[in-house]
Amino acid sequence: MTTRTETSINKTLLKLYIKSVTDSDLMTNKIMSFIFSDDEIYKFVKCDSGHFYKITESKCPYCVTLEDEVTNIDVVSEYKSSKVDEISSSLEYLKSKESKTKKDLENIYMLEMILKNYS
């Protein structure tokens, strides 16, 4: 007759073995839930979004983290201001060169037109 600690050790060793084979915590827990379907630790519930989570948790941890990550950021204006600064610095560099090539003059004209369109 096996004692409770031996059973616990056997479960732990089985879980470690399955983890080494599958290399995934989620897959390991799913397999353990099939083997030990009567054990409360390995039971899963499906939320409205389709995520599976342990029955011992009160809410779906995946939905909670998705709600926390949603924030509004004005990426477009930040992108424009950084690009305008970058173009301006490039234009200043080209204008400050002592000997300008034909390509430099074309680039100066092009950068000035781009800056004009941003304004």
C-alpha positions in Angstrom: 0.0 0.0 0.0 1.4 3.4 -1.0 1.3 6.3 1.4 0.2 9.8 0.5 3.7 11.1 0.2 4.7 8.3 -2.2 1.6 9.1 -4.3 2.5 12.8 -4.3 6.1 12.0 -5.3 4.9 9.7 -8.1 2.7 12.5 -9.4 5.5 14.9 -9.3 7.9 12.6 -11.1 5.2 11.8 -13.7 4.6 15.5 -14.2 8.4 16.2 -14.6 8.6 13.4 -17.1 5.7 14.6 -19.2 7.2 18.2 -19.0 10.5 16.9 -20.3 8.8 15.2 -23.2 6.3 17.9 -24.2 8.4 20.9 -23.2 5.2 22.9 -22.5 3.6 23.7 -19.2 0.1 23.9 -20.8 0.4 20.6 -22.5 1.8 19.0 -19.4 -1.2 20.2 -17.4 -3.7 19.0 -20.0 -2.1 15.5 -20.0 -2.2 15.5 -16.2 -5.8 16.5 -16.2 -6.6 13.5 -18.4 -4.7 11.1 -16.1 -5.9 12.6 -12.8 -9.4 13.8 -13.8 -10.7 13.5 -10.3 -7.9 15.7 -8.9 -9.0 19.3 -8.3 -5.6 20.7 -9.2 -5.8 19.6 -12.8 -9.3 20.6 -13.7 -9.7 23.3 -16.3 -12.5 25.7 -17.2 -13.1 27.5 -20.5 -13.9 31.3 -20.3 -16.1 33.2 -22.7 -13.1 34.3 -24.8 -12.1 30.6 -25.3 -9.1 30.5 -22.8 -8.6 27.5 -20.6 -7.6 28.1 -17.0 -7.4 26.2 -13.7 -10.7 25.7 -11.9 -9.0 26.8 -8.7 -8.6 30.4 -10.0 -11.5 32.8 -9.6 -11.1 34.6 -13.0 -9.4 33.9 -16.3 -5.8 35.2 -15.9 -5.5 35.6 -19.6 -8.5 38.0 -19.9 -7.3 40.0 -16.9 -3.9 40.6 -18.4 -5.4 41.5 -21.8 -7.5 44.2 -20.1 -4.5 45.6 -18.3 -2.4 45.9 -21.4 -4.9 47.9 -23.4 -3.8 51.6 -23.4 -4.2 54.4 -25.8 -1.0 55.9 -27.2 -0.8 58.6 -29.8 1.8 56.8 -31.9 1.3 58.8 -35.1 2.1 62.2 -33.6 5.1 60.9 -31.8 6.3 59.3 -35.0 5.8 62.5 -37.0 7.7 64.7 -34.5 10.6 62.3 -34.4 10.7 62.0 -38.2 10.5 65.8 -38.6 13.5 66.2 -36.2 15.4 63.5 -38.1 14.7 65.1 -41.5 15.6 68.6 -40.1 18.9 67.4 -38.7 19.7 65.7 -42.1 18.9 68.9 -43.9 21.1 71.0 -41.6 24.0 68.6 -42.1 23.7 68.8 -45.9 23.4 72.6 -45.8 26.4 72.9 -43.6 28.7 70.9 -45.9 31.3 73.1 -47.6 31.5 71.3 -50.9 28.1 70.1 -52.0 27.7 67.5 -54.8 24.9 67.4 -57.3 23.4 64.6 -55.3 23.6 66.7 -52.1 21.7 69.5 -53.8 19.0 67.1 -54.9 18.7 65.7 -51.4 18.5 69.2 -49.9 15.6 70.1 -52.3 13.9 66.8 -51.6 14.2 67.2 -47.8 12.9 70.7 -47.9 9.8 69.6 -49.9 9.2 66.8 -47.4 9.4 69.2 -44.5 7.1 71.6 -46.3 4.5 68.8 -46.6 4.8 67.9 -42.9 4.0 71.5 -41.8 
